[in-house]
Amino acid sequence: MERTITTEEAIKRWDQHAESFTADYDEHGGIHREVLLNPAIFSLLEEVKGKRLLDAGCGEGYLSRILAQKGAIVTAVDYSEKMLEIARERTHEEVPIQYKHGNCEKLDFLVDEQFDGIVSNMVLQDLEDYKAALSEMYRLLKPNSTFIFSILHPCFVTPNSGWLRNEQLDQQYWKVQRYFYEGVYEQLDSDEKIVLYHRTLTSYMKAIIQVGFSIEDVIEPMPSKEMLTKYPRFEEDLHCADFIVFKLRK
């Protein structure tokens, strides 16, 4: 388990499995994003019409397309060439999104302080050098602008975490193991074995502060009543948070 897997290896795996991961994505980016992540992200976003936004780690581009529909001028970067290929295929030519290949750890082809806002949805846990990525986001933002990012909740989604179910007693528990381990691990509940990098909440908070950001808001997404009516199986997400979303200001 305690071995080094670089961002380059993570990129190879995303390229290899991009099609299978995005096969069931709809305009909301899949059910977990529709139920949990999108409501949190858009509750934190300020007015985007006419603003220059960066979708940092855009994947197949669903969030970029939503932002463009809301009137934003969107630049979207991803380190997976295959993901960008899918994103371009799924984006109508008239939609004004600039898709660019780039690793969020180093986006030196983008100039300083050019964006009014940055969104990064489920990306930092896929990067070996998350501190470098945070520094890049700070560099690229205009003063007094915001960076919103979501990650797997580091307190609950850890190496070897998962549900324990007792069908006879009709009980279920979420198991957390190895929280203080910091490093790489492979997604256990998937044949694709995507690479994830675990850090403690303390490490994320310290890195945010050291870069120079101030924390303006934090959301641990939970399903709304409307979403529970639409998708009753998400009731189990009331037991613990799968994700955490930060709103930072430069």
BAKEBA-140722 format. One record per residue (C-alpha): residue in one letter; x, y, z; residue number from 1. Coordinates in steps of 0.2 Angstrom, whole numbers, plus 5000, padded with zeros to 4 digits. Example, Ala and Ser with C-alpha at 12.3 -4.5 7.8 and 13.67 -1.06 7.14 Angstrom:
REM residues 2
+------+------+------+------+-----+
| code |    X |    Y |    Z | pos |
+------+------+------+------+-----+
|    A | 5062 | 4978 | 5039 |   1 |
|    S | 5068 | 4995 | 5036 |   2 |
+------+------+------+------+-----+
***
This chain:
REM residues 250
+------+------+------+------+-----+
| code |    X |    Y |    Z | pos |
+------+------+------+------+-----+
|    M | 5000 | 5000 | 5000 |   1 |
|    E | 5014 | 5012 | 5005 |   2 |
|    R | 5021 | 5014 | 4987 |   3 |
|    T | 5023 | 5029 | 4976 |   4 |
|    I | 5011 | 5031 | 4961 |   5 |
|    T | 5015 | 5047 | 4952 |   6 |
|    T | 5002 | 5059 | 4944 |   7 |
|    E | 5009 | 5052 | 4927 |   8 |
|    E | 5002 | 5035 | 4932 |   9 |
|    A | 4986 | 5042 | 4938 |  10 |
|    I | 4984 | 5051 | 4921 |  11 |
|    K | 4987 | 5034 | 4911 |  12 |
|    R | 4973 | 5026 | 4921 |  13 |
|    W | 4961 | 5040 | 4918 |  14 |
|    D | 4965 | 5039 | 4899 |  15 |
|    Q | 4963 | 5020 | 4900 |  16 |
|    H | 4946 | 5021 | 4909 |  17 |
|    A | 4939 | 5037 | 4903 |  18 |
|    E | 4925 | 5030 | 4892 |  19 |
|    S | 4919 | 5018 | 4905 |  20 |
|    F | 4919 | 5031 | 4919 |  21 |
|    T | 4909 | 5043 | 4909 |  22 |
|    A | 4897 | 5031 | 4900 |  23 |
|    D | 4882 | 5035 | 4911 |  24 |
|    Y | 4885 | 5053 | 4913 |  25 |
|    D | 4871 | 5064 | 4908 |  26 |
|    E | 4869 | 5083 | 4908 |  27 |
|    H | 4871 | 5083 | 4927 |  28 |
|    G | 4887 | 5073 | 4927 |  29 |
|    G | 4880 | 5058 | 4935 |  30 |
|    I | 4869 | 5054 | 4949 |  31 |
|    H | 4881 | 5058 | 4964 |  32 |
|    R | 4885 | 5075 | 4956 |  33 |
|    E | 4866 | 5079 | 4953 |  34 |
|    V | 4861 | 5074 | 4971 |  35 |
|    L | 4876 | 5080 | 4981 |  36 |
|    L | 4890 | 5090 | 4972 |  37 |
|    N | 4881 | 5101 | 4960 |  38 |
|    P | 4868 | 5109 | 4973 |  39 |
|    A | 4883 | 5113 | 4985 |  40 |
|    I | 4894 | 5120 | 4971 |  41 |
|    F | 4881 | 5131 | 4963 |  42 |
|    S | 4875 | 5137 | 4980 |  43 |
|    L | 4893 | 5144 | 4983 |  44 |
|    L | 4895 | 5151 | 4966 |  45 |
|    E | 4892 | 5170 | 4963 |  46 |
|    E | 4885 | 5177 | 4947 |  47 |
|    V | 4895 | 5170 | 4933 |  48 |
|    K | 4887 | 5179 | 4917 |  49 |
|    G | 4901 | 5187 | 4908 |  50 |
|    K | 4914 | 5181 | 4920 |  51 |
|    R | 4930 | 5172 | 4915 |  52 |
|    L | 4930 | 5155 | 4924 |  53 |
|    L | 4942 | 5141 | 4924 |  54 |
|    D | 4936 | 5123 | 4926 |  55 |
|    A | 4951 | 5115 | 4933 |  56 |
|    G | 4951 | 5097 | 4930 |  57 |
|    C | 4935 | 5097 | 4919 |  58 |
|    G | 4934 | 5079 | 4915 |  59 |
|    E | 4921 | 5076 | 4901 |  60 |
|    G | 4915 | 5094 | 4903 |  61 |
|    Y | 4898 | 5093 | 4910 |  62 |
|    L | 4901 | 5107 | 4923 |  63 |
|    S | 4910 | 5118 | 4909 |  64 |
|    R | 4894 | 5116 | 4899 |  65 |
|    I | 4883 | 5121 | 4913 |  66 |
|    L | 4894 | 5136 | 4917 |  67 |
|    A | 4894 | 5141 | 4898 |  68 |
|    Q | 4875 | 5140 | 4898 |  69 |
|    K | 4874 | 5152 | 4912 |  70 |
|    G | 4884 | 5165 | 4902 |  71 |
|    A | 4902 | 5162 | 4909 |  72 |
|    I | 4917 | 5163 | 4897 |  73 |
|    V | 4925 | 5146 | 4901 |  74 |
|    T | 4942 | 5139 | 4900 |  75 |
|    A | 4943 | 5120 | 4904 |  76 |
|    V | 4958 | 5110 | 4907 |  77 |
|    D | 4961 | 5092 | 4911 |  78 |
|    Y | 4977 | 5081 | 4912 |  79 |
|    S | 4968 | 5067 | 4903 |  80 |
|    E | 4969 | 5068 | 4884 |  81 |
|    K | 4955 | 5055 | 4882 |  82 |
|    M | 4944 | 5065 | 4894 |  83 |
|    L | 4946 | 5080 | 4884 |  84 |
|    E | 4942 | 5071 | 4868 |  85 |
|    I | 4926 | 5065 | 4876 |  86 |
|    A | 4922 | 5083 | 4882 |  87 |
|    R | 4924 | 5090 | 4864 |  88 |
|    E | 4913 | 5077 | 4857 |  89 |
|    R | 4899 | 5081 | 4869 |  90 |
|    T | 4901 | 5100 | 4867 |  91 |
|    H | 4891 | 5108 | 4853 |  92 |
|    E | 4903 | 5119 | 4842 |  93 |
|    E | 4893 | 5135 | 4846 |  94 |
|    V | 4896 | 5133 | 4865 |  95 |
|    P | 4910 | 5145 | 4870 |  96 |
|    I | 4922 | 5133 | 4880 |  97 |
|    Q | 4941 | 5133 | 4877 |  98 |
|    Y | 4947 | 5115 | 4881 |  99 |
|    K | 4965 | 5114 | 4885 | 100 |
|    H | 4977 | 5100 | 4890 | 101 |
|    G | 4985 | 5103 | 4906 | 102 |
|    N | 4990 | 5096 | 4923 | 103 |
|    C | 4983 | 5107 | 4937 | 104 |
|    E | 4999 | 5105 | 4947 | 105 |
|    K | 5007 | 5116 | 4933 | 106 |
|    L | 4997 | 5127 | 4922 | 107 |
|    D | 5011 | 5138 | 4916 | 108 |
|    F | 5003 | 5141 | 4899 | 109 |
|    L | 4990 | 5152 | 4908 | 110 |
|    V | 4995 | 5169 | 4913 | 111 |
|    D | 4993 | 5176 | 4931 | 112 |
|    E | 4977 | 5183 | 4938 | 113 |
|    Q | 4966 | 5180 | 4922 | 114 |
|    F | 4951 | 5172 | 4930 | 115 |
|    D | 4936 | 5179 | 4940 | 116 |
|    G | 4933 | 5162 | 4947 | 117 |
|    I | 4939 | 5144 | 4947 | 118 |
|    V | 4930 | 5128 | 4950 | 119 |
|    S | 4938 | 5112 | 4953 | 120 |
|    N | 4926 | 5097 | 4955 | 121 |
|    M | 4933 | 5081 | 4962 | 122 |
|    V | 4951 | 5084 | 4956 | 123 |
|    L | 4963 | 5087 | 4971 | 124 |
|    Q | 4962 | 5069 | 4977 | 125 |
|    D | 4968 | 5064 | 4960 | 126 |
|    L | 4984 | 5074 | 4961 | 127 |
|    E | 5001 | 5069 | 4968 | 128 |
|    D | 5006 | 5087 | 4972 | 129 |
|    Y | 4990 | 5095 | 4978 | 130 |
|    K | 5000 | 5109 | 4986 | 131 |
|    A | 5007 | 5114 | 4969 | 132 |
|    A | 4989 | 5114 | 4962 | 133 |
|    L | 4982 | 5125 | 4976 | 134 |
|    S | 4997 | 5137 | 4972 | 135 |
|    E | 4992 | 5137 | 4954 | 136 |
|    M | 4974 | 5141 | 4958 | 137 |
|    Y | 4980 | 5156 | 4968 | 138 |
|    R | 4991 | 5162 | 4955 | 139 |
|    L | 4978 | 5162 | 4941 | 140 |
|    L | 4964 | 5171 | 4951 | 141 |
|    K | 4961 | 5189 | 4951 | 142 |
|    P | 4962 | 5197 | 4968 | 143 |
|    N | 4947 | 5195 | 4979 | 144 |
|    S | 4941 | 5181 | 4968 | 145 |
|    T | 4935 | 5164 | 4973 | 146 |
|    F | 4941 | 5146 | 4971 | 147 |
|    I | 4928 | 5133 | 4974 | 148 |
|    F | 4933 | 5115 | 4975 | 149 |
|    S | 4926 | 5098 | 4980 | 150 |
|    I | 4935 | 5082 | 4986 | 151 |
|    L | 4931 | 5066 | 4994 | 152 |
|    H | 4928 | 5069 | 5012 | 153 |
|    P | 4945 | 5064 | 5020 | 154 |
|    C | 4938 | 5060 | 5037 | 155 |
|    F | 4926 | 5047 | 5030 | 156 |
|    V | 4933 | 5041 | 5013 | 157 |
|    T | 4950 | 5033 | 5018 | 158 |
|    P | 4960 | 5018 | 5012 | 159 |
|    N | 4949 | 5003 | 5016 | 160 |
|    S | 4933 | 5013 | 5021 | 161 |
|    G | 4916 | 5006 | 5016 | 162 |
|    W | 4899 | 5000 | 5022 | 163 |
|    L | 4897 | 4986 | 5034 | 164 |
|    R | 4879 | 4979 | 5033 | 165 |
|    N | 4870 | 4967 | 5045 | 166 |
|    E | 4855 | 4962 | 5035 | 167 |
|    Q | 4847 | 4952 | 5049 | 168 |
|    L | 4847 | 4967 | 5061 | 169 |
|    D | 4843 | 4979 | 5047 | 170 |
|    Q | 4858 | 4990 | 5052 | 171 |
|    Q | 4873 | 4997 | 5042 | 172 |
|    Y | 4889 | 5006 | 5047 | 173 |
|    W | 4902 | 5016 | 5038 | 174 |
|    K | 4919 | 5009 | 5042 | 175 |
|    V | 4934 | 5021 | 5042 | 176 |
|    Q | 4952 | 5015 | 5043 | 177 |
|    R | 4969 | 5022 | 5041 | 178 |
|    Y | 4964 | 5040 | 5042 | 179 |
|    F | 4981 | 5046 | 5047 | 180 |
|    Y | 4989 | 5037 | 5032 | 181 |
|    E | 4994 | 5050 | 5019 | 182 |
|    G | 4998 | 5044 | 5002 | 183 |
|    V | 4992 | 5035 | 4987 | 184 |
|    Y | 4979 | 5020 | 4987 | 185 |
|    E | 4969 | 5012 | 4973 | 186 |
|    Q | 4950 | 5013 | 4973 | 187 |
|    L | 4944 | 4996 | 4980 | 188 |
|    D | 4926 | 4995 | 4974 | 189 |
|    S | 4930 | 4997 | 4955 | 190 |
|    D | 4938 | 4986 | 4942 | 191 |
|    E | 4947 | 5001 | 4935 | 192 |
|    K | 4958 | 5004 | 4950 | 193 |
|    I | 4958 | 5023 | 4949 | 194 |
|    V | 4972 | 5031 | 4959 | 195 |
|    L | 4968 | 5042 | 4974 | 196 |
|    Y | 4979 | 5052 | 4986 | 197 |
|    H | 4973 | 5053 | 5004 | 198 |
|    R | 4977 | 5067 | 5015 | 199 |
|    T | 4970 | 5072 | 5032 | 200 |
|    L | 4958 | 5087 | 5034 | 201 |
|    T | 4972 | 5095 | 5044 | 202 |
|    S | 4984 | 5094 | 5029 | 203 |
|    Y | 4971 | 5101 | 5017 | 204 |
|    M | 4967 | 5116 | 5029 | 205 |
|    K | 4986 | 5120 | 5032 | 206 |
|    A | 4990 | 5120 | 5013 | 207 |
|    I | 4975 | 5131 | 5010 | 208 |
|    I | 4981 | 5144 | 5023 | 209 |
|    Q | 4999 | 5143 | 5018 | 210 |
|    V | 4995 | 5147 | 5000 | 211 |
|    G | 4987 | 5163 | 5005 | 212 |
|    F | 4968 | 5159 | 5003 | 213 |
|    S | 4955 | 5163 | 5016 | 214 |
|    I | 4941 | 5150 | 5019 | 215 |
|    E | 4924 | 5158 | 5016 | 216 |
|    D | 4913 | 5144 | 5017 | 217 |
|    V | 4912 | 5125 | 5018 | 218 |
|    I | 4898 | 5112 | 5014 | 219 |
|    E | 4897 | 5094 | 5018 | 220 |
|    P | 4884 | 5090 | 5005 | 221 |
|    M | 4868 | 5080 | 5010 | 222 |
|    P | 4853 | 5075 | 4999 | 223 |
|    S | 4839 | 5087 | 5000 | 224 |
|    K | 4821 | 5081 | 5003 | 225 |
|    E | 4817 | 5083 | 4984 | 226 |
|    M | 4832 | 5072 | 4979 | 227 |
|    L | 4827 | 5059 | 4992 | 228 |
|    T | 4810 | 5059 | 4984 | 229 |
|    K | 4818 | 5056 | 4967 | 230 |
|    Y | 4832 | 5045 | 4973 | 231 |
|    P | 4827 | 5036 | 4989 | 232 |
|    R | 4842 | 5025 | 4990 | 233 |
|    F | 4852 | 5041 | 4995 | 234 |
|    E | 4845 | 5040 | 5012 | 235 |
|    E | 4861 | 5031 | 5017 | 236 |
|    D | 4870 | 5047 | 5013 | 237 |
|    L | 4862 | 5054 | 5029 | 238 |
|    H | 4874 | 5043 | 5039 | 239 |
|    C | 4890 | 5052 | 5034 | 240 |
|    A | 4897 | 5064 | 5021 | 241 |
|    D | 4905 | 5057 | 5006 | 242 |
|    F | 4911 | 5074 | 5000 | 243 |
|    I | 4917 | 5091 | 5006 | 244 |
|    V | 4916 | 5107 | 4996 | 245 |
|    F | 4927 | 5123 | 5000 | 246 |
|    K | 4924 | 5141 | 4995 | 247 |
|    L | 4941 | 5150 | 4996 | 248 |
|    R | 4944 | 5168 | 4993 | 249 |
|    K | 4961 | 5176 | 4987 | 250 |
+------+------+------+------+-----+
***
